[in-house]
Amino acid sequence: MKEKFEYSVAIRTVGKAGEKYLQELRSLHQQTVKPKHIFVHLAHGFDRPKEQVGMEEYIDTPRGLVHQRAASCEKVDTEYLLILDDDIYFPEDGVEKLYEKMKASQADCIAPDTFHNHHTPWKRRVIDFFAHGQYGRKNDGWAIKIGRNGTFSYNLNPDQGAVLPTMSAPGTACLVKTQVFRDIHYEDEQWIDQFPAGTFGEDQVMFHKMHLNGYQVVMAYDTGILHLDAGTNNIKEKSYSKLMYRAMSLYLTWHRCCYQLKGKSIGSKMLDDMAYITRFVNGLSTRFCYSLFLCSPKFFTAYLVGHWKAKRMIHQKEYKNLPNIIISKKK
């Protein structure tokens, strides 16, 4: 006999996903194990979506990706919480299978692999390595790892249907123990919302924060769960300001989640510094070449200015007063 479980759904949206949002709602209502509640956190000032399937409850939430995500556990009275963006499709047994994999791996949080980094074309891999320090690893039993320089590496050859421990994951969907999500105090990261949406890796911060605080996070491959809006990310189409904010986010994510950890030794911080300096030089060199090739200085200058502004920001009172990302050891 299958174990029964109750879960609530929390969706963040600005109400513009249209048909993709409708597909998500329909797939949730067709689950073999149906949610007890579906809470839709609509950013303040946006119109409520016309799409409605059943029991969705809309909650007016302050604007910002972190504000909306941090509010996910409000009003939730179930042991488990399914956190979603507004463009995810689930097979009929998708949530049930996620729960079974989560229990079998004794995890606190499970995220489906909706980005498929291991399928990245080799040309894109080369660019990602030099521009961002990202690279694929042989199958070492981990999904995603975060290095000293703050960037991530991904498993190139996961086994079919594998469920692997991870330090980060796509933020499009995850099933998490409600109390665990409350315990990481994701609301402490609302400072991130001063950055334009899409320029800061706030999902990496969320999952890495769980990992750093001793919670078991896993990623499930080949689940059939789909990200319906998995578009390409074309750097040539980005404005100078977005490129600059993105550069700031690279440094600040590293500083908060890798360098400025409670109890870190001076020697370890020196190694972190050297790792990030190497990443910065590689990134700057790549963007210099990119600027020459496209006859546009914005890629080089935005990266340089962004890092300068980020280094100034870490000395500001508001940033220095943030609680350490390591809250407490898991008992």
C-alpha positions in Angstrom: 0.0 0.0 0.0 1.4 3.4 -1.0 2.1 5.9 1.7 -0.3 8.8 1.8 1.1 12.4 2.0 -0.4 15.9 1.9 1.2 18.8 0.1 0.4 22.4 -0.8 1.4 24.2 -4.0 2.9 27.7 -4.1 3.2 29.4 -7.5 4.9 32.7 -8.1 3.6 34.7 -11.0 3.0 38.1 -12.6 0.0 36.7 -14.3 1.4 36.7 -17.9 2.2 33.1 -18.6 -1.1 32.5 -20.3 -1.5 29.1 -21.9 1.6 27.7 -20.1 0.1 28.7 -16.8 -3.2 27.0 -17.8 -1.3 23.8 -18.7 0.4 23.9 -15.3 -2.9 24.2 -13.4 -4.5 21.5 -15.4 -1.6 19.1 -14.8 -1.8 19.8 -11.0 -5.5 19.1 -10.9 -4.9 15.8 -12.7 -2.3 14.4 -10.3 -2.7 11.0 -8.8 -2.1 12.7 -5.4 -3.9 16.0 -5.6 -2.7 19.1 -3.7 -4.6 20.2 -0.6 -4.1 23.8 -1.5 -2.9 25.8 -4.5 -1.6 29.2 -3.4 -0.8 31.6 -6.2 1.5 34.5 -5.1 0.7 37.3 -7.6 3.1 40.2 -7.6 1.5 43.4 -6.3 0.2 45.6 -9.0 -0.3 42.9 -11.7 -3.7 41.8 -12.9 -5.0 38.5 -11.7 -4.7 35.9 -14.6 -8.0 35.0 -16.3 -7.0 31.3 -16.3 -8.7 29.3 -13.4 -9.1 25.6 -13.1 -10.4 25.0 -9.6 -9.3 25.8 -6.1 -6.5 28.3 -6.7 -6.2 31.0 -4.0 -4.6 34.2 -5.1 -2.4 36.1 -2.6 -1.3 39.7 -3.3 2.5 39.6 -2.6 5.2 42.3 -2.7 7.0 42.4 -6.0 10.3 40.6 -6.4 11.2 37.0 -7.1 12.6 36.4 -3.6 9.6 38.2 -1.9 7.2 35.9 -3.8 9.2 32.8 -3.2 9.8 33.5 0.5 6.1 33.9 0.9 5.5 30.3 -0.3 5.1 28.8 3.1 2.6 31.4 4.3 -0.8 29.9 5.1 0.6 26.4 4.4 -0.5 23.7 6.9 0.8 20.6 5.1 4.1 18.8 5.8 5.2 19.2 2.2 5.3 22.1 -0.1 5.6 22.1 -3.9 7.2 25.4 -5.0 6.7 26.3 -8.6 7.2 28.9 -11.3 4.1 29.5 -13.5 5.1 27.5 -16.5 5.7 23.9 -15.4 4.0 20.7 -16.7 3.6 17.6 -14.5 2.8 14.1 -15.8 -0.2 12.6 -13.9 2.0 10.8 -11.4 4.7 13.5 -11.4 4.3 14.7 -7.8 3.8 11.2 -6.4 7.0 10.0 -8.1 8.9 13.0 -6.8 7.7 12.2 -3.3 8.7 8.6 -3.6 12.2 9.5 -4.8 12.5 12.1 -2.0 11.6 9.5 0.7 13.8 6.8 -0.8 16.8 9.2 -0.8 15.9 10.5 2.7 16.0 14.0 1.4 14.6 17.3 2.7 14.1 18.8 -0.7 14.0 17.3 -4.3 14.1 19.3 -7.5 13.5 17.8 -11.0 16.1 18.5 -13.6 14.3 20.9 -15.9 17.4 22.6 -17.4 19.2 19.5 -18.7 22.7 21.0 -18.5 24.3 17.7 -19.5 22.7 18.1 -22.9 24.3 21.5 -23.6 26.0 21.7 -27.0 29.8 21.6 -26.9 30.2 25.1 -28.3 28.0 26.5 -25.5 30.1 24.6 -23.0 33.3 26.2 -24.2 31.7 29.7 -23.9 30.3 28.9 -20.4 33.6 27.7 -19.2 35.6 30.8 -20.2 32.9 33.3 -19.5 31.4 31.9 -16.3 33.7 29.1 -15.1 30.9 26.5 -15.5 31.9 23.0 -16.7 30.7 19.5 -16.9 32.1 16.7 -14.6 32.3 13.0 -15.0 29.6 11.1 -13.1 30.9 11.4 -9.5 27.6 10.8 -7.7 26.6 14.5 -7.5 24.3 16.5 -9.7 25.5 20.1 -9.2 28.5 21.3 -7.2 29.4 24.9 -6.2 33.1 25.6 -6.3 35.2 28.0 -4.3 34.8 30.6 -7.0 31.0 30.5 -6.7 30.3 29.0 -10.0 28.7 25.6 -10.6 29.7 22.4 -12.3 27.2 19.8 -13.5 27.1 16.0 -14.0 27.8 15.2 -17.7 26.6 11.6 -17.6 24.0 11.0 -14.9 22.4 7.5 -15.0 18.9 7.2 -16.5 16.4 8.2 -13.8 19.2 9.0 -11.3 18.5 10.9 -8.0 21.7 12.6 -6.9 22.7 14.9 -4.0 23.1 18.5 -5.2 24.3 21.9 -4.0 22.0 23.8 -6.4 19.1 23.1 -8.8 16.8 24.7 -11.2 14.4 27.0 -9.3 11.5 26.2 -11.6 10.1 23.4 -9.3 10.9 21.7 -6.1 9.2 19.6 -3.4 10.4 20.5 0.1 9.5 19.8 3.7 7.6 22.9 4.7 9.4 23.3 8.0 12.8 23.1 6.2 11.8 25.9 4.0 10.7 28.0 7.0 14.0 27.1 8.8 16.3 28.5 6.1 14.7 32.0 6.5 14.7 32.7 2.8 13.2 36.1 3.6 16.6 37.2 4.7 17.6 37.2 1.1 15.0 39.8 0.0 17.8 42.3 -0.5 18.3 40.5 -3.8 15.1 42.0 -5.2 16.8 45.4 -5.6 18.3 43.8 -8.8 16.1 43.5 -11.9 14.4 40.1 -12.4 16.6 37.7 -14.3 20.0 39.2 -13.4 20.6 37.5 -10.1 20.8 33.7 -9.4 18.4 33.8 -6.5 17.5 30.1 -6.9 21.1 29.1 -6.5 21.2 31.0 -3.3 18.0 29.3 -2.0 19.2 25.7 -2.7 22.8 26.4 -1.7 21.5 27.9 1.6 19.7 24.6 2.3 22.8 22.7 1.6 25.1 24.9 3.7 22.7 24.6 6.6 22.9 20.8 6.6 19.8 19.8 4.7 19.8 17.1 2.1 18.9 18.4 -1.3 18.7 16.0 -4.3 18.0 16.4 -8.0 15.9 13.9 -10.0 16.7 13.2 -13.7 14.2 12.1 -16.4 11.1 12.8 -14.4 8.9 13.9 -17.3 8.4 17.3 -15.6 8.8 20.0 -18.1 9.7 23.7 -18.1 7.4 25.0 -20.8 9.2 28.3 -21.2 12.8 27.1 -21.4 14.0 29.7 -23.9 17.5 30.6 -24.9 19.6 33.2 -23.2 21.1 35.4 -25.8 23.8 37.7 -24.3 23.9 39.9 -27.5 20.3 41.0 -26.8 21.0 42.1 -23.2 21.3 45.8 -22.3 24.3 47.3 -20.6 22.5 47.7 -17.3 21.4 44.0 -17.2 24.9 42.9 -18.0 26.2 45.1 -15.2 23.7 43.9 -12.7 24.5 40.3 -13.7 28.2 41.0 -13.0 27.3 42.4 -9.6 25.3 39.2 -8.8 28.2 36.9 -9.7 30.5 38.6 -7.1 27.8 39.0 -4.4 26.6 35.4 -4.7 30.2 34.2 -4.3 30.8 36.6 -1.4 27.6 35.7 0.5 27.5 31.9 -0.2 31.2 31.0 -0.3 33.5 33.6 1.1 31.5 35.1 4.1 30.6 31.9 5.8 30.4 31.6 9.6 33.5 29.9 11.0 35.6 30.1 7.8 39.4 30.3 8.4 41.7 33.0 7.1 43.5 30.3 5.0 40.3 29.1 3.4 39.2 32.7 2.6 42.6 33.2 0.9 41.9 30.2 -1.3 38.4 31.5 -2.1 39.9 34.9 -3.0 42.4 33.3 -5.4 39.7 31.1 -7.0 37.4 34.1 -7.6 40.3 36.3 -9.0 41.0 33.6 -11.5 37.3 33.4 -12.4 37.2 37.2 -12.7 40.3 37.4 -15.0 39.0 34.7 -17.3 35.6 36.3 -17.4 37.1 39.7 -18.1 39.3 38.4 -20.9 36.4 36.5 -22.5 34.2 39.7 -22.5 37.1 41.8 -23.9 37.3 39.4 -26.8 33.5 39.4 -27.1 33.4 43.2 -27.2 36.1 43.3 -29.9 34.2 40.7 -32.0 30.9 42.5 -31.8 32.4 46.0 -31.9 30.6 46.9 -28.6 32.4 47.8 -25.4 29.4 47.1 -23.2 30.3 43.5 -22.4 33.7 44.4 -21.1 32.8 47.6 -19.3 29.6 46.2 -17.8 31.5 43.3 -16.3 34.2 45.6 -14.9 31.9 48.2 -13.5 29.5 45.6 -12.1 32.3 44.1 -10.0 33.5 47.5 -8.9 30.0 48.3 -7.7 29.6 44.9 -6.0 32.8 45.4 -4.0 31.5 48.8 -2.8 28.2 47.2 -1.9 29.7 44.7 0.5 30.9 47.6 2.7 27.5 49.2 3.0 25.7 49.0 6.3 22.6 47.2 4.9 24.6 44.4 3.4 27.0 44.0 6.4 23.9 43.7 8.7 22.5 40.7 6.9 22.3 37.6 9.0 25.0 35.0 8.1 23.7 32.5 5.5 24.6 29.7 7.9 21.8 29.8 10.4 22.3 26.8 12.6 23.4 23.2 12.4 20.8 20.6 11.6 20.1 18.4 14.7 
